[in-house]
Structure formats: structure tokens, C-alpha cells
Amino acid sequence: MVDFVGAGCGAADLITVRGMRLIQSADVIIYAGSLVNPELLGFAKEGCEIHNSAEMSLEEIIDTIQKAEHGGKHTVRLQTGDLSLYGALREQTDRLDELGIEHRVTPGVSSMFGAASSLKAEYTLPSVSQSLIITRMAGRTEVPERESIESFAAHGATMVIFLSAGMTSELSERLINGGYAPETPAAIVYKATWPDERVLRCTVGTLHETADICGIKKTALIIVGNVLGSDYELSKLYDKTFETEFRKATK
């Protein structure tokens, strides 16, 4: 059995209980060494075989899993955040399917939720934004033209932008061209929930200046939107004049 496990956003105690138990039971662990907190390897049992996938190709990862399977061993593939976002999950599981190797997926706490907790922010606020756009700038991995930063910015919704900390000058320009005002609140969260986390608040217009002054070029999320501002309406959830299945309305 191969278990793909989301390692969470950084802090070792933010892995799920299920994820921790799978690490404890593993005979082989293949972990994303450039991004996963190495403290998580402390949960591994004595004698567990550990591989750093930052130094491996896809073929080497699959070969290591295949050898473990032939030896009747339990493999944990430990990846950063949650595997459903920029996790290269599909290319691994498709290959395992071809080889007839059974696998499961355990979710993790995405870095975008770690960043929200660090900002003490809510991505959806009444009268401000009820939608969240998750995207990235094009790099070595292309982004479809229909998913341009400008097209998403036109909605004015909250945006969480992954894998783009080294392109803040272009990103700022494209966000403004798409419709965000330069004074729209923004934030850069470097290594959310890690001990060396940094939370930098700025605006869309000062995004590059902020990143440049602070030397942020990678391992950071960029959050954009008026949910980071101070104006919003109260929800109906706890409004005493709003009747629900469980509560009568009062004046």
C-alpha cells in the first residue's frame, strides 16, 4: 500500500492525526525535502527507510515505491500542504495505476489556510467577497491563456497566488491592469506557520517594493483583496433578527 499524505503548511503539529499515524506505520517514506518540515520525520519508526524526493526524478520515485511494494513494505509519500493543489499527484497515481499498485490519499492543511491563520483573516466576507480564486503566475509550468491574472483580477474577488513570489513586479502590474486598484490591500506570507514565518502587509501597488525590500523571492504566498481591509457587513449567521432552523428571530 502507498499512502500519499499532505504534510500540512509547515508547523509539525498541523499535520492531521491520520497523517501522523501513517508516518508512524511507514516502512518507507519519500518526502519533499525542500518544503516539508523535517520535524515530521521524527514520527517515523526506527529503521524506516527515508528518501528525499527533492533529489529524485518521477521515475526514481516510482521505482522506489515499486521496490518497496515488491518487499511487502508500506510506503508514505509525504508532500507539502494539501496534495490537491500544485502537488503533482496525478502523474504519480496514474503511474501507480498502470503498475497495479494500490494507493490512498490523505489530505493536509494547505499553506493558503496557514497563511489565513497567520493573517487572522477570513477569505470570504459579506458584501466584500464570497469567492476565492486560487492561481499562479506562469513559470516553467505554463498557465492556460484563459486563466490569466488579468481575467481573474477583473472579478475583484479574493485571490491567493501560489508560486509567484519571484515575479511580484509583473504580478502587481497585471493585477492592476486586470482591475484591482493600486491601493487594494495585499499581503505576502513567507513560510506560513514555520518558526521563521514572515507576514508582510502591503497593497497591490506596493507588492514588488515590499517583497524586494524584505528579500522575499520564494516560499511565499501572495493574498490580494479587500477582505484584508476593514470594511464589511455582519453575516446573517448570528443576526438576532434572522430566523434559522435552530433559532427564532427577535427584535
C-alpha positions in Angstrom: 0.0 0.0 0.0 1.1 3.5 -0.8 -0.3 6.4 1.2 0.0 9.9 -0.2 -0.1 12.2 2.8 -0.4 16.0 2.9 2.2 17.2 5.3 0.4 20.4 6.1 1.5 24.0 5.8 4.7 23.9 7.9 4.3 23.6 11.7 4.8 19.9 12.5 1.7 19.8 14.8 -0.6 20.9 11.9 -0.4 17.6 10.2 -3.6 15.6 10.5 -3.9 12.8 13.1 -4.3 10.3 10.3 -1.3 11.6 8.5 0.8 11.3 11.7 -0.3 7.7 12.2 0.5 6.8 8.7 4.0 8.2 9.1 4.4 6.2 12.3 3.4 3.0 10.5 5.5 3.5 7.3 8.4 1.3 6.3 9.4 3.7 3.6 8.9 7.5 3.5 9.5 9.6 0.4 9.3 13.2 1.5 9.5 16.5 -0.3 12.7 17.7 1.4 12.7 21.2 0.0 9.3 22.0 1.5 8.2 19.5 4.2 9.2 20.3 7.8 11.8 17.7 8.7 10.4 17.5 12.2 7.7 15.3 10.8 10.3 12.6 10.2 10.6 12.4 13.9 7.3 10.4 13.9 8.9 7.7 11.8 9.7 4.4 13.4 13.2 3.1 13.9 14.6 1.5 10.8 12.2 3.4 8.5 13.8 3.9 5.0 13.7 7.6 4.2 14.2 9.3 0.8 14.3 13.0 -0.2 12.3 13.5 -3.3 13.8 16.9 -4.0 16.8 14.9 -5.3 14.7 12.4 -7.3 13.0 12.3 -10.7 9.5 10.9 -11.2 11.0 7.7 -12.5 13.2 7.3 -9.4 10.2 8.0 -7.1 8.1 5.3 -8.8 11.0 2.9 -8.8 11.5 3.3 -5.1 7.8 2.7 -4.5 7.8 -0.3 -6.7 10.8 -1.9 -4.9 9.0 -1.3 -1.6 5.9 -2.9 -2.9 7.8 -6.0 -4.0 9.2 -6.2 -0.5 5.8 -6.0 1.1 6.5 -2.7 2.6 4.2 0.2 3.4 5.2 3.5 1.7 4.2 7.0 2.7 4.7 9.7 0.0 4.8 12.8 2.1 4.2 16.1 0.3 3.7 19.7 1.3 0.4 21.3 2.2 -2.5 19.5 0.6 -1.9 17.3 -2.4 -4.8 18.7 -4.4 -3.0 22.0 -5.1 0.1 22.0 -7.2 1.1 18.6 -5.8 2.0 16.7 -9.0 -0.3 14.0 -7.6 -1.9 12.8 -10.8 1.3 12.0 -12.6 2.3 9.7 -9.7 -1.0 8.0 -9.1 -1.6 7.4 -12.8 1.8 5.6 -13.0 0.9 3.5 -9.9 -2.4 2.6 -11.5 -0.5 1.4 -14.6 1.6 -0.8 -12.3 -1.4 -2.1 -10.4 -0.1 -0.6 -7.1 -2.9 0.3 -4.7 -2.8 3.8 -3.2 -4.8 6.2 -1.0 -4.7 9.9 -0.4 -4.8 11.7 3.0 -5.5 15.5 2.8 -3.4 18.1 4.5 -3.7 21.7 5.7 -2.9 23.9 2.7 -0.5 26.7 3.1 -3.2 29.1 2.0 -5.1 28.2 5.2 -1.9 28.5 7.2 -1.5 32.0 5.7 -5.0 33.0 6.6 -4.5 31.9 10.2 -1.3 33.9 10.3 -3.1 37.0 8.9 -6.0 36.3 11.3 -8.1 36.8 8.1 -11.2 35.4 6.5 -11.1 34.9 2.8 -14.9 35.4 2.4 -16.6 38.4 4.0 -20.2 39.6 3.5 -20.5 42.5 1.0 -16.8 42.2 0.1 -16.1 38.8 -1.5 -17.8 35.5 -1.4 -15.4 33.8 -3.8 -11.8 32.7 -3.6 -9.6 32.4 -6.7 -6.5 30.2 -6.4 -4.0 30.6 -9.1 -0.3 31.2 -10.0 1.9 33.1 -12.4 3.2 31.2 -15.4 6.8 29.9 -14.9 8.3 26.7 -16.1 4.8 25.3 -15.9 2.5 27.3 -18.2 -0.8 28.7 -17.3 -3.7 28.5 -19.8 -4.3 31.8 -21.5 -7.9 31.8 -20.4 -6.7 31.8 -16.8 -4.7 35.0 -17.0 -4.1 37.1 -13.9 -5.9 39.9 -15.6 -9.1 37.8 -16.2 -9.2 36.7 -12.6 -8.5 40.2 -11.2 -11.5 41.5 -13.1 -13.8 39.7 -10.7 -12.5 41.7 -7.7 -12.7 38.6 -5.6 -10.1 37.4 -3.1 -7.1 35.9 -4.7 -4.4 33.6 -3.3 -1.5 33.4 -5.6 1.0 30.5 -5.3 4.5 30.1 -6.7 4.8 33.7 -7.8 6.9 35.4 -5.1 9.8 35.9 -7.5 7.6 37.7 -10.1 6.0 40.4 -8.0 6.7 43.3 -10.3 4.9 41.7 -13.2 2.2 40.4 -10.9 1.5 43.8 -9.5 1.2 45.3 -12.9 -1.1 42.6 -14.2 -3.4 42.7 -11.1 -3.8 46.5 -11.7 -4.3 46.1 -15.4 -7.0 43.5 -14.6 -9.0 45.8 -12.4 -7.6 45.9 -8.8 -7.0 49.5 -7.6 -3.3 50.0 -6.6 -4.4 50.7 -3.0 -6.2 47.3 -2.7 -4.9 45.5 0.4 -2.5 42.7 -0.2 -0.1 40.5 1.9 2.9 38.3 1.4 3.2 35.4 3.8 6.6 33.8 3.8 6.7 30.2 5.1 3.3 30.3 6.8 3.3 28.6 10.3 7.0 27.8 10.2 9.2 29.2 13.0 10.8 31.7 10.6 7.4 32.9 9.2 7.1 36.5 8.0 3.8 38.3 7.4 4.1 41.4 5.3 1.1 43.6 4.7 1.1 45.9 1.7 -1.1 46.9 -1.3 -1.3 45.7 -4.8 0.7 48.8 -5.8 3.5 48.2 -3.3 3.7 44.4 -3.7 7.0 44.4 -5.5 8.6 47.1 -3.3 7.6 45.1 -0.2 9.0 41.8 -1.5 12.2 43.4 -2.8 13.0 45.3 0.4 12.4 42.2 2.5 14.2 39.8 0.2 11.3 37.6 -0.5 11.7 35.6 -3.7 10.3 32.2 -3.0 8.3 30.0 -0.5 5.7 32.7 0.0 2.0 33.1 -0.8 0.5 36.4 -2.0 -3.0 37.3 -0.9 -4.9 40.1 -2.6 -8.3 41.5 -1.9 -10.5 43.9 0.2 -11.1 41.1 2.7 -7.8 42.3 4.1 -9.3 45.7 4.7 -11.6 46.9 7.5 -14.9 47.4 5.8 -17.5 44.6 5.7 -21.1 43.7 6.7 -22.1 41.4 9.5 -23.3 38.0 8.4 -26.8 36.7 8.9 -25.4 33.7 10.8 -25.7 35.3 14.2 -28.0 38.1 13.4 -30.7 38.1 16.1 -33.3 39.3 13.6 -32.6 36.4 11.3 -34.6 33.2 11.9 -33.0 29.8 11.3 -34.0 26.2 11.8 -32.4 26.4 15.3 -33.2 29.9 16.5 -36.2 32.2 16.5 -35.8 35.8 15.3 -36.0 38.5 18.0 -36.3 42.3 17.8 
